[in-house]
Amino acid sequence: MKKNLCFVACIVITLASCNFFTSSYGKKIKISDKVEVYIKGDSTTEEDGRKLGVFLDTTWKDLTNKRSIQLIKEHGVYNVGMVVDESKLKADSTLNGSFVMLRFLINISVYPESKVNLVLTDDEFKPYKTFKDEPIEGLTNPSESTTDSTSK
């Protein structure tokens, strides 16, 4: 009886831990065969995740590999976590500019009324680099009002 109880307990723990690790990423929304978005947090909606996923799927229409994205909305700021191989980022410093522009495009195209941070993560969504929502010299968000300093 004691052996059976231990066996059942081991199976329950194994199954629970398998579900625990994937559910800790958030609720999975499959956009296509190549894009999936995990939404996490009380204020992140499925609509938020779908909007981001459809934008990225359209933007990356020629990609052949799968992309996993995690979306967390905290205090009105969207944190877009993207799985990126850190060694590739270190090997090619020009990728930083691409991620700055991707963050900007997500901001103006998907969430123009909010701030957006792009967070590069490992394959378990552990962050290692963040591109914060900061002004980019020469670029403005069309939803933001601009001031003409020559007018009175």
C-alpha positions as CSV (number, residue, x, y, z in Angstrom):
1,M,0.0,0.0,0.0
2,K,2.8,2.4,0.9
3,K,4.6,1.6,-2.4
4,N,1.4,2.4,-4.4
5,L,1.0,5.6,-2.5
6,C,4.6,6.7,-3.3
7,F,4.1,5.7,-6.9
8,V,0.9,7.7,-7.3
9,A,2.5,10.7,-5.5
10,C,5.5,10.6,-7.9
11,I,3.2,10.5,-11.0
12,V,1.1,13.4,-9.6
13,I,4.3,15.5,-8.9
14,T,5.7,14.8,-12.3
15,L,2.5,15.7,-14.1
16,A,2.0,18.8,-12.0
17,S,5.6,20.0,-12.6
18,C,5.3,19.6,-16.3
19,N,2.2,21.7,-16.4
20,F,3.7,24.2,-13.8
21,F,6.7,25.0,-16.0
22,T,4.7,25.8,-19.2
23,S,1.9,27.6,-17.3
24,S,4.5,29.8,-15.6
25,Y,5.0,31.4,-19.1
26,G,1.4,32.5,-19.1
27,K,-1.6,31.6,-21.2
28,K,-0.6,30.4,-24.7
29,I,-2.2,31.9,-27.7
30,K,-1.2,30.2,-31.0
31,I,-1.3,32.8,-33.8
32,S,0.2,30.6,-36.6
33,D,2.5,27.6,-37.0
34,K,5.4,30.0,-36.4
35,V,4.2,32.6,-33.8
36,E,2.9,31.9,-30.3
37,V,2.2,34.5,-27.7
38,Y,2.1,33.9,-23.9
39,I,0.1,36.4,-22.0
40,K,0.8,36.9,-18.3
41,G,-0.5,39.1,-15.6
42,D,-3.9,40.3,-14.5
43,S,-4.1,43.3,-16.8
44,T,-2.8,41.5,-20.0
45,T,-5.8,40.6,-22.2
46,E,-6.1,37.9,-24.9
47,E,-6.9,40.7,-27.3
48,D,-3.6,42.4,-26.4
49,G,-1.8,39.1,-27.2
50,R,-3.6,38.6,-30.4
51,K,-2.9,42.1,-31.7
52,L,0.8,41.6,-31.0
53,G,0.9,38.1,-32.5
54,V,-0.9,39.1,-35.7
55,F,1.4,42.1,-36.2
56,L,4.5,40.0,-35.7
57,D,3.2,37.1,-37.8
58,T,2.5,39.6,-40.7
59,T,5.9,41.3,-40.1
60,W,7.7,38.0,-40.1
61,K,5.7,36.4,-42.9
62,D,8.8,35.0,-44.6
63,L,10.3,33.4,-41.4
64,T,10.5,29.7,-41.3
65,N,11.4,29.2,-37.6
66,K,9.1,29.4,-34.7
67,R,9.0,32.5,-32.5
68,S,7.8,32.5,-28.9
69,I,6.7,35.9,-27.4
70,Q,5.7,36.7,-23.8
71,L,3.5,39.7,-23.2
72,I,3.1,41.2,-19.7
73,K,1.3,44.5,-19.0
74,E,2.4,46.2,-15.8
75,H,1.4,49.7,-14.7
76,G,0.2,50.5,-18.3
77,V,3.5,49.4,-19.9
78,Y,3.7,46.5,-22.3
79,N,6.7,44.3,-21.8
80,V,7.2,42.2,-24.9
81,G,9.5,39.3,-24.1
82,M,11.1,37.6,-27.1
83,V,13.3,34.5,-27.1
84,V,16.6,35.4,-28.7
85,D,19.9,33.5,-28.7
86,E,22.2,35.6,-26.6
87,S,25.3,34.4,-28.3
88,K,24.0,35.6,-31.7
89,L,23.3,39.0,-30.2
90,K,26.8,39.2,-28.8
91,A,28.3,38.1,-32.1
92,D,26.5,40.7,-34.2
93,S,26.3,44.2,-32.5
94,T,24.2,45.5,-35.4
95,L,21.3,43.5,-34.1
96,N,20.8,46.0,-31.3
97,G,19.6,48.6,-33.8
98,S,17.2,46.1,-35.3
99,F,15.7,45.5,-31.8
100,V,15.4,49.2,-31.1
101,M,13.4,49.6,-34.4
102,L,11.3,46.5,-33.7
103,R,10.4,48.0,-30.3
104,F,9.5,51.3,-32.0
105,L,7.4,49.5,-34.6
106,I,5.5,47.5,-32.0
107,N,4.8,50.7,-30.1
108,I,3.5,52.8,-33.0
109,S,1.7,49.9,-34.8
110,V,0.2,47.8,-32.0
111,Y,0.1,49.9,-28.7
112,P,0.4,53.5,-29.8
113,E,-1.2,54.9,-26.6
114,S,1.1,53.0,-24.3
115,K,4.7,52.5,-23.5
116,V,6.4,49.4,-24.8
117,N,9.6,47.7,-23.6
118,L,11.2,44.9,-25.7
119,V,12.8,42.3,-23.4
120,L,15.2,39.8,-24.9
121,T,15.0,36.5,-23.1
122,D,16.4,33.0,-23.0
123,D,14.2,30.1,-24.0
124,E,12.6,30.1,-20.5
125,F,11.6,33.8,-20.8
126,K,14.4,34.8,-18.3
127,P,15.4,38.4,-19.4
128,Y,18.9,39.3,-20.2
129,K,18.5,42.6,-22.2
130,T,15.8,45.3,-22.3
131,F,15.2,48.0,-24.9
132,K,13.2,50.5,-22.9
133,D,10.6,52.9,-24.3
134,E,12.8,55.9,-24.6
135,P,12.8,58.6,-27.3
136,I,14.8,57.8,-30.4
137,E,16.5,60.8,-31.9
138,G,14.9,61.7,-35.2
139,L,11.9,59.4,-34.7
140,T,8.5,60.3,-33.1
141,N,5.5,58.3,-32.4
142,P,2.7,59.7,-34.6
143,S,0.2,59.5,-31.7
144,E,2.4,61.9,-29.7
145,S,1.8,65.5,-30.1
146,T,4.7,67.5,-31.4
147,T,5.5,71.1,-30.6
148,D,6.6,73.5,-33.2
149,S,9.1,75.8,-31.5
150,T,8.8,78.5,-34.2
151,S,5.1,79.1,-33.7
152,K,3.8,81.5,-31.1
